[in-house]
Structures are given as structure tokens and as C-alpha cells.
Amino acid sequence: MLNIGKLDLVDIIIVILYLIICLIIGLYKTAKNHTIREYAIGNRTFSTVVLISTIYATHVSANQILAKIEQIHRVGLTFAITMFFMPLAWITVRNIFAKNIHKFDGCISISEIMRELYGGIGLTITNVVTVIFSIGIIAVQVTAIGYLLNFFLEISYSQGVFIAFGILTIYSIFGGVQAVALTDVFQFLIFFIVLPVVTGYAYSKSGGYECIVNSLPTAHFINLNSYSNILTFLGYIFFATLPSIGGPYAQRLLMARNSKQLIESYNILIVSSIFLALILFVLGFSIKTLYPLTDSKISLYNFILDLPVVFKGFMVAGMLAVTM
């Protein structure tokens, strides 16, 4: 079978089709915004399904997935167990922010929320911090997607960034948040269909529970017999429970029709975060069993390369989905 880079032709076609569909879906909303408010948060007519998808797609990223798999591969249960504390972060956002977002109905960004609370100085400081933070986040995502396409397609880093972020930029500029939200639904579905299927494959290939447990080194089990280990474990828990409430997350809160819809969305997101933690838990340890000596940073990529044709293409598309 014809190969391009590290992927078969069929897988390449899947990845290309994914990018084209993203562009088509995004541009579907082009030229339908008449005010900056519509561009930023739409008309607040988003369905609960769209709201859930865009909040979750904003929260989950490729570098986050890679980082969690890497940490499970490198550290083991001490890190993996703490992923199940992630719902606490969603609960915090639901109980504090979602329940009170109606107080800022006239706002379209986190900067305007801070102006309502602290005046002009709050607006200015938030603007500066948000720009700096956003530059950092974009830099990380650009690095992740450039490396992803360079690794699998063997195209240059700059070409990979230009293709993927070019598509994202085009539909974001012309369609605003409505285009982004609609594309998020598609990306959310890709991710949540592909990842469980691939995880099931990895678990089966690794030999199941007994093989995984028996193959793990002693260091990968929880060891709290020292002050340093306890602090590390508590640090992981603290990080897992930190709520995400930066600019993009506040924007998603403001997109909701009302607090009731937002609370319903976060109730589902809390359950989804448990599901994601379970999937990453199983996938991480399955990959550790299959590739015990591989560098933790590229263990997931090596696993993707060994997937059957078609699965490989969908997994790369899934990784692109959580990055974009």
C-alpha cells in the first residue's frame, strides 16, 4: 500500500477529509455576524449539545492528552489516580461561576466581567494578562500541531502549522464564535468516538488487566512512604482540581442562554471528565505495557504508528481535533 510519510494513503485521505470538513463547517457561518457581540458570543441561542461540545473542546487539548499519557508512562499510579479528581474542577466552575454568570449578561469577554467588578483598572490588567496568556497557549498548540504533522506526514514544521492553523484562522475570522462552536461539535464527536475505540484496541493488545498489572515496574505503584512522595501526590491532586476560568472559558460561560442551561451542561461535563480520566487511565497503562522502554514523550505517537490502517488516520484526526 502506498505510504506518505509514516501513514498509508487511506490514513492520509482521512486526515485531509477531516481538515476539509472543518473548513466547510466553519465557513458555513461566514458573513452571518452583524455586531461584535454576535461575533464574540453569538446570539446566545446555542443548544446544550453545542455548548457542551465547545466548552469541552476548549478544555481538552492535544498537548494535555500527550502530557497525561506521558506522565502515566513515566510516573504511574501516583499521577494516574489524581486524574479522577478532575471533576472537582468542573464542580467548582459550576457552583461558583455558572450559577452567577447571569449577573454579567451585558458582557462579551472576561475583560468586561472584570470591568464590571473592578472598573477600568480591572479591564486593563485583564486585557494585558489575557493577551500574554493567549500568546503562550497558542505557542504551545502551534508546537504540538507542527510536531504532530511533521512526525506523521514528514512535512516541515512550518507547513504543518500553516495548514492546520490556517484553516482554523480562516473560519474563526469570518465566522466568529458560531463557526468555532459548530466546528467544536464535529471535533468533539471525532475525539469521543475515536479515543474509546483505540483505547479498547490498546487494552486488548496489551493482554488485559493481569498482563498490565504484572508488567508494571514497582515504581509505578503508589508509594507514599516518604514526605517527598506525599507532597508530589498532593501536588498532582491540587493541579487536577484547579478550575479553568481564563478568557476562552469565560467566553463559553457567556454564550449560554441562562444559568440553568449552563448548570445542566456542566453536570454532563462532570460525568464526561470521569469518562475521559478512565479512558486515559486505561490507554496510558496499556501503552506502558506495550512500550515499556520507549521514551515517555513519544510513547503515544509510537502506539499510533502501530495501529491498523484507518484507525491510524482517525487517531491522527482525533489528535488534530483536540488541538484545533
DOGUDO-688554 format. One record per residue (C-alpha): z, y, x; residue in three letters. Coordinates in steps of 0.05 Angstrom, whole numbers, padded with zeros to 5 digits, always signed. Last residue first. Example, Ala and Ser with C-alpha at 12.3 -4.5 7.8 and 13.67 -1.06 7.14 Angstrom:
2
+00143-00021+00273Ser;+00156-00090+00246Ala;
END
This chain:
324
+00337+00457-00154Met;+00382+00415-00110Thr;+00405+00367-00165Val;+00333+00356-00187Ala;+00307+00346-00116Leu;+00357+00290-00107Met;+00333+00259-00172Gly;+00260+00266-00150Ala;+00279+00229-00086Val;+00312+00176-00129Met;+00252+00172-00176Phe;+00205+00161-00117Gly;+00249+00107-00086Lys;+00257+00071-00152Phe;+00180+00072-00158Val;+00173+00025-00098Val;+00237-00014-00084Pro;+00296+00019-00049Leu;+00303+00012+00026Asp;+00286+00084+00041Leu;+00337+00108-00009Ile;+00392+00069+00028Phe;+00372+00102+00093Asn;+00377+00170+00060Tyr;+00446+00154+00033Leu;+00471+00133+00102Ser;+00443+00196+00134Ile;+00508+00235+00146Lys;+00551+00173+00152Ser;+00513+00149+00214Asp;+00496+00076+00202Thr;+00544+00021+00226Leu;+00568-00004+00158Pro;+00500+00001+00123Tyr;+00502-00047+00064Leu;+00577-00046+00055Thr;+00582+00029+00065Lys;+00524+00037+00016Ile;+00562-00003-00037Ser;+00624+00038-00022Phe;+00589+00103-00036Gly;+00550+00078-00096Leu;+00612+00051-00131Val;+00653+00115-00120Phe;+00593+00160-00133Leu;+00582+00127-00201Ile;+00656+00129-00218Leu;+00662+00203-00199Ala;+00599+00218-00241Leu;+00628+00182-00302Phe;+00694+00220-00294Ile;+00655+00285-00289Ser;+00616+00266-00352Ser;+00682+00258-00391Val;+00703+00329-00371Ile;+00633+00354-00386Leu;+00637+00328-00457Ile;+00702+00367-00470Asn;+00670+00426-00433Tyr;+00613+00429-00483Ser;+00661+00427-00543Glu;+00701+00484-00511Ile;+00637+00524-00501Leu;+00614+00514-00573Gln;+00682+00536-00599Lys;+00684+00596-00552Ser;+00621+00625-00581Asn;+00545+00625-00576Arg;+00548+00604-00503Ala;+00507+00641-00450Met;+00569+00679-00425Leu;+00600+00616-00399Leu;+00536+00599-00363Arg;+00537+00667-00329Gln;+00608+00655-00307Ala;+00585+00591-00272Tyr;+00527+00626-00236Pro;+00572+00683-00211Gly;+00632+00642-00188Gly;+00680+00602-00232Ile;+00683+00532-00203Ser;+00754+00505-00214Pro;+00792+00477-00154Leu;+00817+00407-00173Thr;+00776+00368-00121Ala;+00798+00415-00065Phe;+00871+00405-00081Phe;+00862+00329-00085Ile;+00827+00327-00017Tyr;+00883+00369+00013Gly;+00935+00323-00017Leu;+00902+00263+00018Phe;+00897+00301+00084Thr;+00970+00323+00079Leu;+00992+00251+00066Ile;+00952+00226+00125Asn;+00983+00278+00172Ser;+01054+00262+00149Tyr;+01043+00188+00164Ser;+01047+00123+00126Asn;+00999+00145+00072Leu;+00943+00096+00086Asn;+00892+00087+00031Ile;+00840+00035+00051Phe;+00781+00054+00094His;+00819+00046+00159Ala;+00825-00028+00147Thr;+00750-00036+00151Pro;+00713-00052+00086Leu;+00673-00116+00085Ser;+00723-00157+00044Asn;+00728-00103-00010Val;+00652-00096-00016Ile;+00639-00171-00016Cys;+00693-00182-00069Glu;+00667-00127-00115Tyr;+00593-00143-00116Gly;+00545-00172-00065Gly;+00518-00107-00034Ser;+00451-00117-00068Lys;+00484-00118-00137Ser;+00524-00055-00124Tyr;+00463-00019-00095Ala;+00420-00038-00155Tyr;+00473-00015-00204Gly;+00479+00050-00166Thr;+00404+00060-00169Val;+00405+00052-00245Val;+00466+00098-00251Pro;+00432+00152-00208Leu;+00363+00151-00240Val;+00382+00164-00313Ile;+00434+00218-00301Phe;+00392+00254-00249Phe;+00327+00254-00287Ile;+00363+00275-00351Leu;+00398+00333-00316Phe;+00333+00356-00284Gln;+00299+00358-00352Phe;+00356+00395-00384Val;+00360+00442-00324Asp;+00287+00460-00334Thr;+00304+00488-00403Leu;+00364+00526-00374Ala;+00322+00556-00318Val;+00268+00578-00365Ala;+00318+00609-00413Gln;+00355+00641-00353Val;+00294+00683-00334Gly;+00224+00661-00349Gly;+00182+00700-00301Phe;+00228+00706-00241Ile;+00262+00638-00251Ser;+00195+00603-00263Tyr;+00166+00628-00198Ile;+00230+00622-00156Thr;+00239+00549-00173Leu;+00167+00532-00156Ile;+00170+00570-00090Gly;+00238+00538-00077Phe;+00206+00469-00078Ala;+00140+00484-00042Ile;+00163+00537+00007Phe;+00225+00498+00028Val;+00185+00435+00042Gly;+00132+00474+00080Gln;+00186+00508+00123Ser;+00217+00441+00142Tyr;+00151+00412+00162Ser;+00123+00352+00124Ile;+00149+00283+00140Glu;+00149+00264+00066Leu;+00217+00230+00066Phe;+00255+00266+00121Phe;+00219+00333+00117Asn;+00226+00334+00042Leu;+00301+00322+00045Leu;+00311+00368+00106Tyr;+00279+00427+00071Gly;+00316+00411+00007Ile;+00384+00409+00041Ala;+00372+00470+00085Thr;+00348+00511+00027Val;+00409+00489-00013Gln;+00456+00511+00043Val;+00421+00577+00052Ala;+00421+00588-00023Ile;+00497+00578-00024Ile;+00508+00626+00034Gly;+00463+00680+00004Ile;+00499+00671-00063Ser;+00567+00681-00032Phe;+00546+00745+00003Ile;+00514+00772-00060Val;+00574+00752-00103Thr;+00624+00784-00055Val;+00586+00850-00055Val;+00577+00852-00131Asn;+00649+00831-00142Thr;+00675+00887-00098Ile;+00632+00939-00134Thr;+00649+00916-00205Leu;+00723+00911-00192Gly;+00723+00981-00161Ile;+00687+01008-00222Gly;+00740+00984-00272Gly;+00789+00927-00264Tyr;+00783+00882-00326Leu;+00720+00907-00359Glu;+00689+00918-00290Arg;+00708+00847-00271Met;+00671+00820-00332Ile;+00611+00863-00314Glu;+00609+00833-00244Ser;+00615+00762-00273Ile;+00550+00774-00310Ser;+00520+00791-00378Ile;+00578+00826-00411Cys;+00582+00851-00483Gly;+00617+00789-00509Asp;+00673+00795-00458Phe;+00734+00779-00501Lys;+00696+00719-00529His;+00704+00686-00460Ile;+00778+00672-00474Asn;+00778+00598-00492Lys;+00723+00582-00441Ala;+00761+00616-00384Phe;+00832+00589-00386Ile;+00832+00523-00423Asn;+00761+00502-00409Arg;+00759+00525-00337Val;+00825+00489-00322Thr;+00801+00426-00358Ile;+00738+00426-00315Trp;+00780+00430-00251Ala;+00825+00374-00277Leu;+00763+00331-00289Pro;+00754+00330-00213Met;+00818+00288-00201Phe;+00777+00224-00202Phe;+00743+00248-00138Met;+00811+00240-00104Thr;+00804+00165-00103Ile;+00742+00168-00059Ala;+00774+00211-00005Phe;+00832+00166+00016Thr;+00790+00107-00008Leu;+00740+00111+00049Gly;+00737+00162+00105Val;+00667+00157+00135Arg;+00625+00124+00081His;+00666+00157+00026Ile;+00659+00224+00061Gln;+00583+00216+00070Glu;+00574+00195-00003Ile;+00614+00257-00024Lys;+00575+00303+00023Ala;+00507+00277+00001Leu;+00525+00288-00072Ile;+00550+00358-00057Gln;+00490+00373-00013Asn;+00445+00352-00071Ala;+00481+00397-00121Ser;+00523+00388-00183Val;+00556+00449-00214His;+00495+00488-00237Thr;+00463+00424-00265Ala;+00528+00412-00302Tyr;+00529+00480-00334Ile;+00454+00477-00349Thr;+00458+00408-00381Ser;+00520+00423-00423Ile;+00489+00488-00449Leu;+00423+00453-00465Val;+00458+00398-00504Val;+00503+00448-00540Thr;+00441+00486-00564Ser;+00425+00553-00535Phe;+00421+00612-00583Thr;+00458+00661-00538Arg;+00397+00706-00538Asn;+00383+00692-00466Gly;+00437+00702-00413Ile;+00404+00741-00357Ala;+00332+00752-00381Tyr;+00353+00765-00453Glu;+00405+00816-00428Arg;+00353+00848-00383Ile;+00311+00861-00444Thr;+00245+00836-00473His;+00243+00764-00449Asn;+00189+00718-00476Lys;+00139+00732-00420Ala;+00148+00662-00390Thr;+00188+00611-00429Lys;+00138+00554-00419Tyr;+00136+00574-00346Leu;+00198+00533-00332Gly;+00174+00471-00368Ile;+00107+00474-00332Ile;+00139+00486-00264Leu;+00189+00430-00272Cys;+00133+00384-00296Ile;+00093+00400-00233Ile;+00153+00385-00188Leu;+00167+00319-00222Tyr;+00094+00300-00220Leu;+00093+00312-00145Ile;+00155+00268-00135Val;+00126+00212-00178Ile;+00059+00216-00142Ile;+00094+00210-00075Ile;+00130+00148-00100Asp;+00065+00116-00121Val;+00034+00133-00053Leu;+00090+00098-00016Asp;+00143+00140+00018Leu;+00164+00148+00091Lys;+00109+00198+00107Gly;+00051+00183+00062Ile;+00041+00108+00054Asn;-00017+00070+00025Leu;+00000+00000+00000Met;
END
